[in-house]
């Protein structure tokens, strides 16, 4: 026999509730259903194992199979865009919105994504402030050296740590060259200023 001849599920509607009739070659039984709320579209009460033992002993051995057949047919005929959830112990079948679980899982993901973006922006902002402060501090130190010892020649300090800026999206090497260029230009300006002072009228 084909599957349709071996067993059959019939859904009866009566307003906001109704019944589901299941039959196979061994016997038949009827379940009550009603519409739910929220993401639960409908609830089917199939009874717990104890009630089956007293009312449908012939179906005990293939209880899980019957529940799966009922859930499958309800989805196929009445709610193709939904999903079923079988509570075998409690004796219920829930017809739920298929997108409900997906939506609830996407919330923490988006939260993590936003947090990551905020952290990255904060790191970029902090690094930018550190770079700016480094350039100013380096410039100030060179001016002090020239004033204390006019004959001394300062060389650009190590800016290699700036290459770590690549970790948060900057071009570290390019940034290092840029800061070195600023320092060298400042040094050249100080040297020209010192020469102008040294070539003034004799006292």
C-alpha positions in Angstrom: 0.0 0.0 0.0 1.1 3.6 -0.6 1.6 5.9 2.4 -1.7 7.6 1.8 -3.5 4.3 2.0 -1.6 3.2 5.2 -2.4 6.4 7.1 -4.4 9.6 6.8 -4.6 13.0 8.6 -7.8 15.1 8.3 -7.9 18.6 9.7 -11.3 20.0 10.8 -11.7 23.7 11.4 -14.4 25.3 13.6 -13.7 29.0 14.1 -10.5 29.5 16.1 -10.2 25.8 17.0 -11.0 22.4 15.7 -9.9 18.8 15.5 -7.3 16.6 13.8 -8.3 13.1 12.9 -5.6 10.5 12.4 -6.2 7.0 11.2 -4.1 4.1 10.0 -4.5 0.3 9.5 -4.4 -0.2 13.3 -6.9 2.3 14.4 -7.9 6.0 14.6 -7.8 8.9 17.1 -8.7 12.6 17.3 -6.8 15.5 18.7 -8.0 19.0 19.6 -6.3 22.2 18.3 -6.7 25.9 18.7 -5.0 29.1 17.4 -2.1 30.4 19.6 -0.5 33.8 20.1 2.8 35.5 19.3 5.1 33.3 17.2 2.9 30.2 18.1 0.3 30.0 15.3 -1.5 27.0 16.6 -1.4 24.4 19.5 -2.4 20.8 19.0 -3.1 18.8 22.2 -2.2 15.2 21.4 -2.2 13.9 25.0 0.6 12.5 27.1 1.8 8.9 27.2 -0.5 8.0 30.1 -3.6 9.0 28.2 -2.5 7.0 25.2 -1.9 4.0 27.4 -5.5 4.1 28.5 -7.2 5.4 25.3 -5.0 4.2 22.4 -2.8 1.3 23.6 -2.6 0.1 20.0 -0.6 3.2 19.1 1.9 3.3 21.9 4.7 1.5 20.0 4.7 4.1 17.2 3.6 7.2 19.1 6.5 9.3 17.8 5.8 8.3 14.2 2.2 9.4 14.5 3.1 12.7 16.1 5.6 13.4 13.2 2.9 12.5 10.6 0.4 14.8 12.2 2.9 17.7 12.4 4.0 17.1 8.8 0.5 17.1 7.4 -0.6 20.2 9.3 2.5 22.1 8.0 2.0 20.8 4.4 -1.7 21.5 4.1 -2.3 24.6 6.4 1.0 26.3 7.2 3.8 25.6 4.6 5.8 28.7 5.7 5.8 27.6 9.4 7.5 24.9 11.4 6.4 22.3 13.9 7.8 21.7 17.4 6.8 18.4 19.1 6.7 18.2 22.9 6.4 14.5 23.2 6.6 14.4 27.0 4.0 17.2 27.5 1.7 16.0 24.8 1.6 19.0 22.5 2.5 20.0 19.0 3.3 23.7 18.4 3.1 25.3 15.0 5.4 28.3 15.1 6.7 31.1 12.9 9.7 29.7 11.0 11.6 33.0 11.2 11.1 33.4 15.0 14.3 31.5 16.0 16.3 33.1 13.3 15.3 36.6 14.3 16.1 36.0 18.0 19.6 34.7 17.1 20.4 37.7 15.0 20.0 40.2 17.8 23.2 39.2 19.8 25.0 38.9 16.5 24.2 42.5 15.6 25.0 43.6 19.1 28.4 42.1 18.8 28.9 43.6 15.4 28.0 47.1 16.6 30.3 46.6 19.7 33.2 45.6 17.5 32.7 48.6 15.2 32.6 51.0 18.2 35.7 49.4 19.7 37.5 49.8 16.5 36.5 53.4 16.1 37.6 54.1 19.7 41.0 52.5 19.0 41.5 54.5 15.8 40.6 57.7 17.6 42.9 56.9 20.5 45.8 56.0 18.2 45.3 59.2 16.2 45.5 61.3 19.4 48.7 59.4 20.4 50.3 60.0 17.0 49.5 63.7 17.1 50.8 64.0 20.7 54.0 62.1 19.7 54.6 64.5 16.8 54.1 67.6 19.1 56.3 66.2 21.8 59.1 65.3 19.4 58.9 68.8 17.9 59.1 70.4 21.4 62.1 68.2 22.4 64.1 69.2 19.3 63.5 72.9 20.0 64.8 72.5 23.5 67.9 70.7 22.2 68.7 73.5 19.8 68.3 76.2 22.4 70.5 74.3 24.9 73.3 73.5 22.5 73.2 75.5 19.2 76.0 73.3 17.7 74.2 70.1 18.3 72.3 68.4 15.5 69.3 66.3 16.5 68.2 63.3 14.5 64.7 62.0 14.2 63.7 59.8 17.1 62.6 56.2 16.6 59.1 56.2 15.1 59.0 52.5 14.3 56.3 51.8 16.9 53.9 53.8 14.7 53.9 51.0 12.2 51.7 49.2 14.7 48.9 51.5 13.4 48.3 48.9 10.7 46.5 46.8 13.3 43.5 49.2 13.3 43.3 50.1 9.6 46.0 52.7 9.1 49.0 52.4 6.8 51.7 52.1 9.5 54.7 52.5 7.2 53.2 55.5 5.4 52.3 57.1 8.8 55.8 56.6 10.1 57.3 58.3 7.0 54.9 61.1 7.4 55.8 61.8 11.0 59.6 61.5 10.2 59.1 64.0 7.4 57.4 66.4 9.9 60.3 66.0 12.3 63.0 66.5 9.6 61.3 69.6 8.3 61.1 71.0 11.8 64.8 70.1 12.3 65.7 71.9 9.1 63.8 75.0 10.1 65.5 75.1 13.4 68.9 74.8 11.8 68.2 77.6 9.4 67.0 79.7 12.3 70.2 79.0 14.2 72.3 79.9 11.1 70.5 83.2 10.8 71.1 84.0 14.4 74.8 83.0 14.2 75.4 85.2 11.1 74.1 88.4 12.8 76.2 91.6 13.4 79.3 91.2 15.6 79.0 92.6 19.1 
